[in-house]
Amino acid sequence: MGNSLSGKIALVVDGTGYVGKGIVQAFLEEDATVVVPASSMSDIAGLKAALQSVPQDKLVTFLTDIADYAKVKDYADMLYNQFKRIDLAVTYINASRNTRSFLQTDIEEWQTMGNSLTAYFAASRALFTLMQDPNSMYVTMSNADHLARKPHTSLHHLSSLFQMEIAGLFAQEKHKIRTRYHHVYIENVIAPLTVGQFIIKLYCGLAAEPGKIFQCCSAKTFHNEIIQAILKD
């Protein structure tokens, strides 16, 4: 337990997911107040069960639909009005859990991916508007392992490509953004808690190259040509 985020207000969009839970834990361990929107009470219960090893007195949860831009804007406004600022925000949405071939994908799975990608964009747009302090930081993430085209991971591949392209567009418009912005690539073998700890280092200026928009939280060197080209930016 540390205090590098003591007094800070953090928001984790999809903090009830597998990776999100680790990020929430890392932030709580560093004494941040952590706000997590959730789509159901069962998601909140699952998050709290996963956080039994850390104090939860600074965990704030509430129900909303993160794929509905109007509701996203409302909860972001509510958060800002309550705490007067957002110091650190993270959006990581696993847009697809599909494990079938592309032609076997049903329309419900496609629509689920679309809703998740809408949530990714909606959260980013709302937070870029609210986070005007240059000392604050907003992070989006995507899974680099899904960028390679593999059998039975077609929707994973498409959603990761989409998130990467959106991050590139955000980077192109960085002159319009007041908050510090980074896009972090992770991989499947990285523990979610490690991802959260990496983001904390990035926020505190302790990452290897904190000035680069595109960052890599990885146990190995990425060989994917797309990632290598982006990380040189």
Secondary structure, 3 states (H helix, E strand, C coil): CCCCCCCCEEEEECCCCHHHHHHHHHHHHCCCEEEEEECCHHHHHHHHHHCCCCCCCCEEEEECCCCCHHHHHHHHHHHHHHHCCCCEEEECCCCCCCCCCHHHCCHHHHHHHHHHHHHHHHHHHHHHHHCCCCCCEEEEEEEHHHHCCCCCCHHHHHHHHHHHHHHHHHHHCHHHCCCEEEEEEECCCCCHHHHHHHHHHHHCCCCCCCCCCEEECCCCCCCCHHHHHHHCC
